[in-house]
Structure formats: structure tokens, C-alpha cells
Amino acid sequence: MSFVAPRRLPWLLGLSALILLADRLTKIWVGEHVLMGGAIPIIPRVLRITHWTNQGAAFSLFADSATPHTVRWTLIAFSLLAAVVVLIAMIRLGSRITLTTVALALIFAGALGNVHDRIAYGSVIDFIEVHIYTYHWPDFNLADSSIVTGACLLMLDSLLPKSRGQGSGIRDQEKTS
């Protein structure tokens, strides 16, 4: 008789749901309280809440395309495919909460948050504007932050030494199955 570890997938999906909810609520708040193109200073010359839309990919890549309809649906298809791949990885790794599974939950939530905007509005709502001295970072949102944080956690996890038998990858899960 083999011991089956309790599934942690519901907790990971719950984390994704909380991030998705926070993303939706912040975008709704910005839409209702900040005029398009307007801004609310939070930390003068450093951080502002703005209201912009982005029809392109990250950093407004492809936003000025001659075929915006094609770009929109390509980004939707890519985002949905990525979300499905991440969900499959979460299901396969969902017996434990690790740096990898938390990272996947963050990426999953971010992908769904932005794909929702693309389907519902045709563009993504961006509202966080950061300035560092004379450098202006392109505006972003909580979904973007979640994706980037998840990617950074995956990179960190890949760099951390693993003790014998304590990897968090899919191959490690297959060995125990």
C-alpha cells in the first residue's frame, strides 16, 4: 500500500483566484475613478496610478500593427494556450506547494487576467506607472506583475540547489508515481 500525499492543487488554484480577483477589482476601480490618460500621484515623481489601454503585447509590442484584429486574437490564443499548459503543469505538480507550483499559480492568474481584458474589451487595462530618476517603465497591471513574479520565482527555483530527492520538477513527480 502506497502513501498518497494530499493534493495541494485547490490551494494553488485559490491563490490564482485571489490574484485574478485583485486584478479585476483594481482594473474596475481604475476604470471608474481615473479618466483615460489621467493619473493619481502616489509617490511624487516615482509612482502613479494611471489609466491606459494596451492593444499589443508586453511593452505595447505590436500595438501599432496594421492588423490589430489579428494581433488581438493571436495574443488571446497564445495566452489561452499558455494558461492551459501552466494548468496542466499545476495539476501534475499539485501534490505539493513548492516555489515552482506557486510560480505557476501566479503565471496562471496573470495570463487569465490579461486574456479576460483582451476578450472583453479588446485591450488590456494598464494602470501602474513607475519612474526611476529619468527612466519611465511602461505602464503595467497586477496580472503583468503576477506573470513577472512567477517567472522570477521559476528562475530562482532553477538556480537554487536541490537536496537529493527534493526537486520540484515534473520529472521528480513522475519518479514518485
N, C-alpha and C positions, 0 to 999 in steps of 0.2 A: 504494500500500500504506500503510495507516494503522497507527500505533503503538498497541497496546493496552496500557494500564497494568496492571501486575499487580494482582490482586484482593487487597484487604486485609480482606475480609469474614471469612475464617477467624480473623484476629487479633482482630477485633471480637467475634465470637461466642465466642472463647476468653476474652476479658475478661468477657463476660457470664456464661460458665460458671464462671469463678473467683469472681465475686461471688455467684452463685447457690449455689455450694458453700459459701462462707464463711457465707452467710445460713443455710443448712440446718444446718451444723455448729454455729453459735452457738446456734441455737434448740434443737437437740438437747441441747447441753451445759446450757443453762439448764433445760430440762425435766428433766434428770437430776440437777442439782446445786442448784437453787433451788426451794424449796417454793412452790406457788401463793400469791401475795401476799407472799412473803418478799423479802428484799433483802440484797445484799452491798455494803457501802460500798467504793467505790474511792477517791474523794476526799471526805472528810467534808463534809457539807452542800453538795456540788456534784454529785457523780456516783455513782450506784448501779446495780448490776446487779439487776434485779427480775424477777419472773415474773408476767405478766398476760396475759390474752387480750382481744382486741378483736373483737367480732362486727360492729361497724359499719365505717364508712369512716374516713378520716383524722380524728384527734382524737376518735374514738369517735362520730362523727356517725352517726345512725340506729341506734346500738347498743341503745337502749331502745325500738325500734319495736314496735308491736303485731303486726307481721308479720315476725318475724326470718327466717323461711324465704325470704320474698320478697326481703328485703334481701340475704341471703346470695347467692342466685342472680343477682340483679341486679348485685351487685358482681363476681361471678365473670364474668358475661357481659361487663360493661363492661371488666374487666381483660384478658380474653382478646381482646376487640376492639382495645383499645389496644395490646396486645402484637403483634397481627398487623399493625396499621398501622405501628408502630415497626419491626418486622422488614422490612416492605416498603420503608420508607424506608432502612433499613440496607442492604438488597440494592441499591437504586438508587444509593446513595451509596458503596457499599463498595469502590470502586476506590482510595480514599484514606483515610488516617487523619487526621481533622480534629477540631476541637473539637466540631463537630456530630455526627460519627459516634461519637466517644467518649461524648458525652452520650446518644445514642440507645442505645448498648450498656448504659450504666448504667440507663437507664429500663427497657429490655427486661428486664434481670436482676431489677430490683426488682419489676416487675409480675409476673413469673413466680414469684418467691419468695413474694409475698403470696398469689397465686392458688393456689399449692400448698397453703398453710396452710388457706385457705378451703375447698378441695375435700376435703382430707384430714381436717381437724379441725373445720370449721365456723366457725372464727375464726382470727385472726392472732395469733401469739405476739409480744408486745412485751416488751422487757427492758432498754432503756436509759432511765434516768431522770436528768434534768438539773434542777438547781436553780440559779438565779442570784439571789442575795440572797433575797428573799421570793417570787420568781416560780418556779413549778413548770411546766416544759414537759411536755406529755403524753408518756407513755412511747412509745417507738418501737423499731425494729429496723434491721438492716443493709439490708434491702430498702427500707424507707422512706428511709433515708439515701441510698441509691443513686438513688432516684427524685428526691429533692430536689436532690442534687448534679447530676444530669443536667439537671434543669430550670434550675438556676442557670447551668450551662455553656451551655445553649441561649440563655438570656437574655444572658449575657456575649458570646457569639458574635454575637448580633444587634446588640449595641452597638459591637463593635469595627469600626473602619474596614477595609474590604476594598480591597486594591490591585486594580487593573484585572485582570480575569480570574482572580481568586483567591477568588471566593465559594465557599461550601461547600453551597449550597442545591441542591435538586433541579433548579431551572431551569438552574443552571450546568452540571449534569451532562447535561441534555438538549441544551444548546448544543454540547457536545463529542461527542455521539453521532451 
